[in-house]
Amino acid sequence: MSTNIEQELLEALTELEKAVDSVRTASPMPDLAGFFARIDALASRLPRGTNPALLHYLQKKSYKKARLFLQGRDPENQAGNCRHS
C-alpha cells in the first residue's frame, strides 16, 4: 500500500519526466531544479520502513526506476552499475 507521500512522489516523478521530454520544444524552459527540489523534499519525508529499493533509487537519482517502482513495475527495472536493479 502506498502512502500519501509516495503518491505525491509518483506525481512529481511523472511531472519531471514530462518536463524533461518537453525540454527541446518548450518555451520557456521548464524549471527542472524545482522538480528536483520537490522530489528531494518528498523523499526526505518518507516514513521509516519505506522499501529500501525505493530509497536506493531516490538516493542515486534513478528517477525512472523510482517511478516504475511506485507504479508497481519494479520488475521492469534493469540492473545498474551498482548491481542493484
Secondary structure in CASP SS format (residue, H / E / C, confidence):
PFRMAT SS
TARGET T0000
AUTHOR 0000-0000-0000
METHOD secondary structure of the structure
MODEL  1
M C 1.00
S C 1.00
T C 1.00
N H 1.00
I H 1.00
E H 1.00
Q H 1.00
E H 1.00
L H 1.00
L H 1.00
E H 1.00
A H 1.00
L H 1.00
T H 1.00
E H 1.00
L H 1.00
E H 1.00
K H 1.00
A H 1.00
V H 1.00
D H 1.00
S H 1.00
V C 1.00
R C 1.00
T C 1.00
A C 1.00
S C 1.00
P C 1.00
M C 1.00
P C 1.00
D C 1.00
L H 1.00
A H 1.00
G H 1.00
F H 1.00
F H 1.00
A H 1.00
R H 1.00
I H 1.00
D H 1.00
A H 1.00
L H 1.00
A H 1.00
S H 1.00
R C 1.00
L C 1.00
P C 1.00
R C 1.00
G C 1.00
T C 1.00
N C 1.00
P H 1.00
A H 1.00
L H 1.00
L H 1.00
H H 1.00
Y H 1.00
L H 1.00
Q H 1.00
K C 1.00
K C 1.00
S C 1.00
Y H 1.00
K H 1.00
K H 1.00
A H 1.00
R H 1.00
L H 1.00
F H 1.00
L H 1.00
Q C 1.00
G C 1.00
R C 1.00
D H 1.00
P H 1.00
E H 1.00
N C 1.00
Q C 1.00
A C 1.00
G C 1.00
N C 1.00
C C 1.00
R C 1.00
H C 1.00
S C 1.00
END
